[in-house]
Amino acid sequence: MKKQLIGLAAAGAMLLALAGCASDSGTDGGNASGPKPIEELVVGFAQVGAESGWRTANTKDIQAAFEDAGIELKFSDAQQKQENQIKAIRSYIQQGVDYIAFSPVVETGWDAVLNEAKAAGIPVVLTDRAVDSKDTSLYVSFLGSDFIEEGKKAGQWVLDEYADATEPVNIVQLEGTTGAAPAIDRAEGFADVIAENENLKVIASQTGDFTRAGGKQVMEAMLKANPDIDLVYAHNDDMGLGAIEAIEAAGLVPGQDIKIVTVDAVHDGMQALADGKINFIVECSPLLGKQLVDIITTLNDGGTVEPRIITEETTFTQEQAIEALPDRQY
Ligand code: AHR
C-alpha cells in the first residue's frame, strides 16, 4: 500500500492546490459546509510518544505551527502504545473536532478507528508514519519522509565506504520499534543496497525501540555476543548515541574501532558526528508543523491536497555536520 502511495508522489511535492482549485490526483477533505473561521477550527493530534530527540522536536514544531496559525490543537502522547493512540483518536471523534492528525506508532490495525472517523465525517491526516490500510479513503493525505529512501542512503554510504573490502564486514543493526513504518522501511532500503556487495553482512539485528536506553542495552548484548563488529547501522540517532555509550564502556572507540551510521540528524546526533563518534547521518526532518497547518487550512478552504507529500531531506558527513550545527533548529 505504502509503496503504491509513494509511487503516486512527486518527490518533495508540496500541497497542490489552494482554495477551490480542484485536481484529479488531489484529495478533497470534504468541506461541504464552507470554510470555518480559523479561530473556530479544532484539530486533534495523537502523537506517538517522546521516545527520541526527533519526536520531541516534532512535537514542538507541530505545537508551535498551530499556535502561530491561531488554530486550537488538542494534543495527546500515546507513550508508544497503539491502544493509547486509538483511545485518543476515539476521544477526538467524540469531542467532534474538525480534523484529526496522527503519527501511527505501528503500521497495522487502524482500519476500525479510521472508519469511525470517516463515519463521523472527520478528515484524517497521517503525519510522519504510514498505515497499511488498503482503503485509502480512510485518510486525506500522508505527510512525511520516504523511509525506504533513507535506508538506501545509509546503505549507499556503507557500500561506498567498504567498496574495497576483501573480507567480510560485520554489521549490526539497531532497529526501531517493531512494526513501525520507519523500522520496516529503513531495514528494507538498507538491505536492498548493501546486497550489491556480498562482503557486507548483517550479523545481528534487534529492536532498540528508537530510544537511547534501548540502543545502549541492545549494543551491550551485541558486543558480548559478537567480538568483531565493524559497523553499527542504527535506525535513529538516539539508538546510535546509546550504542556509543556501550562501545566506549567496552573500551572501544566509536567512529574508529566500530563505525556508526544513523538516521535523523537531531542536535545530539550531529554533535556526535562532528566529534567523529558517528560517521554518517541520513536526515529525517521532524519539521512537519507548517506543512500540516497548510493541509488543514487548504482543506478548510475547500481545496484539495496531494495524497502523499514527501519531506525533503539530505545527508551529513562529519564536515557537513560541523558546518550545519550552528544553525541547526533541533
Ligand atoms: O518516525 C520517525 C522516527 O521516529 C524517527 O526517526 C525516530 O527518531 C522517531 O522515534
Boltz pocket constraint, residues with backbone or C-beta under 6 A from the ligand:
constraints:
  - pocket:
      binder: B
      contacts: [[A, 51], [A, 52], [A, 53], [A, 54], [A, 55], [A, 128], [A, 129], [A, 182], [A, 210], [A, 235], [A, 236], [A, 237], [A, 238], [A, 263], [A, 264], [A, 284]]
      max_distance: 6.0
